[in-house]
Amino acid sequence: MKRDHDSLEARARRRIGRKLGFYIHAFVYVIVNLGLLALNQFTGDPRWHQWPLMGWGLGLAIHGIVTFTSLYTDAFRRRMVENEIRALQRSEGR
């Protein structure tokens, strides 16, 4: 029973780490781009800040998709592993 709890806790910690990594990335994105927008107001060129905003925004979107897709596919992967273990046990006559 202790081992199952440790395994669940380890998995929970990994999932929290993935989420926090994305949230920190999003927070830094917002802060930096607000700074670039403010800097843009002083330079007078109305469009240059849009390029880092769009490029980094695409990277952030991909990071979010990968993070949250991986969180929701954990159960699917676990079922696949369990099915493979059962299949191997059957093929070995256990």
MODELLER restraints for C-alpha pairs under 7 A, 6 or more apart:
rsr = mdl.restraints
at = mdl.atoms
rsr.add(forms.Gaussian(group=physical.xy_distance, feature=features.Distance(at['CA:15:A'], at['CA:71:A']), mean=6.65, stdev=0.5))
rsr.add(forms.Gaussian(group=physical.xy_distance, feature=features.Distance(at['CA:18:A'], at['CA:67:A']), mean=6.28, stdev=0.5))
rsr.add(forms.Gaussian(group=physical.xy_distance, feature=features.Distance(at['CA:19:A'], at['CA:67:A']), mean=6.93, stdev=0.5))
rsr.add(forms.Gaussian(group=physical.xy_distance, feature=features.Distance(at['CA:22:A'], at['CA:63:A']), mean=6.81, stdev=0.5))
rsr.add(forms.Gaussian(group=physical.xy_distance, feature=features.Distance(at['CA:22:A'], at['CA:64:A']), mean=6.37, stdev=0.5))
rsr.add(forms.Gaussian(group=physical.xy_distance, feature=features.Distance(at['CA:26:A'], at['CA:60:A']), mean=6.82, stdev=0.5))
rsr.add(forms.Gaussian(group=physical.xy_distance, feature=features.Distance(at['CA:33:A'], at['CA:53:A']), mean=6.39, stdev=0.5))
rsr.add(forms.Gaussian(group=physical.xy_distance, feature=features.Distance(at['CA:36:A'], at['CA:49:A']), mean=6.02, stdev=0.5))
rsr.add(forms.Gaussian(group=physical.xy_distance, feature=features.Distance(at['CA:37:A'], at['CA:49:A']), mean=6.13, stdev=0.5))
rsr.add(forms.Gaussian(group=physical.xy_distance, feature=features.Distance(at['CA:40:A'], at['CA:46:A']), mean=6.65, stdev=0.5))
rsr.add(forms.Gaussian(group=physical.xy_distance, feature=features.Distance(at['CA:40:A'], at['CA:49:A']), mean=6.41, stdev=0.5))
